Amino acid sequence: AVVSTQSTWAATILARALFDEGSKAVAAKLNPMDLKRGIEFGTRKVIANLLSKAITVESKEQIENVATISANGEKSIGKLIADAMEKVGKDGVITVQDGQTLEDQLDVVEGMKFDRGFISPYFVTDAKKQTCEYEDAFVLLH
């Protein structure tokens, strides 16, 4: 929990310092493009360093450990997130919502879910359940 909080704090302070010092440098007539190139050079060095130290998180236990840190040390939340990751896979989507009960729970929804409702009542395919369900549908994205 402490590591997570300190990282967020450090990133915020670093971004502010970069902005402040960059603004001072430009005000002192430093070429903005040289400043940009310097920041990009430093960014590449930091990324290379981080990648050399990175550890791939693959097992359920590793995911649970990372999730527990992100959940401020609450092991039950970490376990719940690890269970969710196991069910949806690495490319799945996990949504966390506040509940009205005292217990944490995991609900898995297959497919896509839109919380906004229907744009038109003509989209409803089952009037009794008020749902819109299509099988093998074609979707055009623009």
C-alpha positions as CSV (number, residue, x, y, z in Angstrom):
1,A,0.0,0.0,0.0
2,V,2.8,2.4,0.9
3,V,4.6,1.7,-2.4
4,S,1.5,2.3,-4.5
5,T,0.8,5.6,-2.7
6,Q,4.4,6.8,-2.9
7,S,4.6,6.0,-6.6
8,T,1.6,8.0,-7.4
9,W,2.8,10.9,-5.3
10,A,6.3,10.7,-6.9
11,A,4.9,10.7,-10.4
12,T,2.8,13.8,-9.7
13,I,5.7,15.6,-8.1
14,L,8.0,14.7,-11.0
15,A,5.5,15.9,-13.6
16,R,5.0,19.2,-11.8
17,A,8.8,19.6,-11.5
18,L,9.3,18.9,-15.3
19,F,6.7,21.5,-16.1
20,D,8.0,24.1,-13.8
21,E,11.7,23.7,-14.8
22,G,10.7,23.4,-18.5
23,S,8.8,26.6,-18.3
24,K,11.7,28.4,-16.6
25,A,14.1,27.1,-19.3
26,V,11.9,28.3,-22.2
27,A,11.5,31.7,-20.4
28,A,15.3,31.9,-20.3
29,K,15.4,31.5,-24.1
30,L,16.3,27.8,-24.2
31,N,15.1,26.3,-27.5
32,P,11.9,24.5,-26.8
33,M,12.7,21.7,-29.4
34,D,16.0,21.1,-27.6
35,L,14.1,20.8,-24.3
36,K,11.7,18.4,-26.0
37,R,14.5,16.3,-27.3
38,G,16.2,16.2,-23.9
39,I,12.9,15.1,-22.2
40,E,12.4,12.4,-24.9
41,F,16.0,11.2,-24.4
42,G,15.6,11.0,-20.7
43,T,12.2,9.2,-21.2
44,R,13.9,6.5,-23.4
45,K,16.6,6.0,-20.7
46,V,14.0,5.6,-17.9
47,I,11.8,3.2,-20.0
48,A,14.9,1.1,-20.8
49,N,15.8,0.9,-17.2
50,L,12.3,0.0,-16.1
51,L,12.0,-2.7,-18.7
52,S,15.3,-4.2,-17.6
53,K,13.9,-4.5,-14.1
54,A,10.4,-5.5,-15.0
55,I,9.0,-8.8,-13.8
56,T,6.2,-10.5,-15.8
57,V,3.2,-11.2,-13.7
58,E,1.5,-14.4,-14.9
59,S,0.6,-16.7,-12.1
60,K,-2.6,-16.2,-10.1
61,E,-0.5,-15.8,-6.9
62,Q,1.6,-13.0,-8.5
63,I,-1.6,-11.3,-9.7
64,E,-3.1,-11.6,-6.2
65,N,0.0,-10.0,-4.7
66,V,-0.1,-7.0,-7.1
67,A,-3.9,-6.6,-6.6
68,T,-3.4,-6.7,-2.8
69,I,-0.9,-3.9,-3.0
70,S,-3.3,-1.9,-5.2
71,A,-6.1,-2.6,-2.8
72,N,-4.2,-0.9,0.1
73,G,-3.1,-4.3,1.5
74,E,-6.6,-5.9,1.7
75,K,-5.9,-9.5,0.9
76,S,-9.6,-10.4,0.3
77,I,-9.9,-7.8,-2.4
78,G,-6.6,-9.0,-3.9
79,K,-7.9,-12.5,-4.0
80,L,-11.2,-11.4,-5.6
81,I,-9.4,-9.4,-8.3
82,A,-7.1,-12.4,-9.0
83,D,-10.2,-14.6,-9.3
84,A,-11.7,-12.1,-11.7
85,M,-8.5,-12.0,-13.8
86,E,-8.5,-15.8,-14.0
87,K,-12.0,-15.8,-15.3
88,V,-11.8,-13.0,-17.8
89,G,-8.2,-13.6,-19.0
90,K,-5.5,-11.1,-19.7
91,D,-7.5,-9.2,-22.3
92,G,-10.8,-9.1,-20.3
93,V,-12.3,-6.1,-18.6
94,I,-12.9,-5.9,-14.9
95,T,-15.2,-3.3,-13.5
96,V,-15.3,-2.5,-9.7
97,Q,-18.4,-1.0,-8.3
98,D,-19.6,0.0,-4.8
99,G,-22.2,-2.3,-3.4
100,Q,-24.9,-2.2,-0.8
101,T,-23.9,-5.3,1.0
102,L,-21.2,-6.0,3.6
103,E,-19.7,-8.8,1.5
104,D,-17.5,-8.5,-1.6
105,Q,-18.7,-10.5,-4.6
106,L,-17.6,-11.3,-8.1
107,D,-20.2,-11.3,-10.9
108,V,-19.0,-12.4,-14.4
109,V,-20.9,-11.1,-17.4
110,E,-20.4,-12.8,-20.7
111,G,-20.4,-10.6,-23.7
112,M,-20.9,-6.8,-23.7
113,K,-23.1,-4.8,-21.4
114,F,-24.4,-1.3,-22.0
115,D,-25.6,0.5,-18.9
116,R,-27.3,3.4,-20.8
117,G,-30.4,1.5,-22.0
118,F,-31.9,1.6,-25.5
119,I,-31.7,4.5,-27.9
120,S,-35.0,3.3,-29.4
121,P,-37.6,0.8,-28.2
122,Y,-37.4,-0.8,-31.7
123,F,-34.1,-2.4,-30.7
124,V,-35.8,-4.6,-28.1
125,T,-36.0,-8.2,-29.4
126,D,-37.7,-9.7,-26.3
127,A,-40.5,-7.4,-25.2
128,K,-41.2,-9.5,-22.1
129,K,-37.7,-9.3,-20.7
130,Q,-37.0,-5.9,-22.3
131,T,-33.7,-7.1,-23.7
132,C,-31.9,-6.7,-27.0
133,E,-30.2,-10.0,-27.9
134,Y,-28.6,-10.8,-31.3
135,E,-26.6,-13.9,-32.2
136,D,-23.9,-13.8,-34.9
137,A,-24.5,-10.1,-35.4
138,F,-22.4,-7.9,-37.7
139,V,-21.2,-4.7,-36.2
140,L,-19.9,-1.7,-38.3
141,L,-17.5,0.6,-36.6
142,H,-16.6,3.9,-38.1
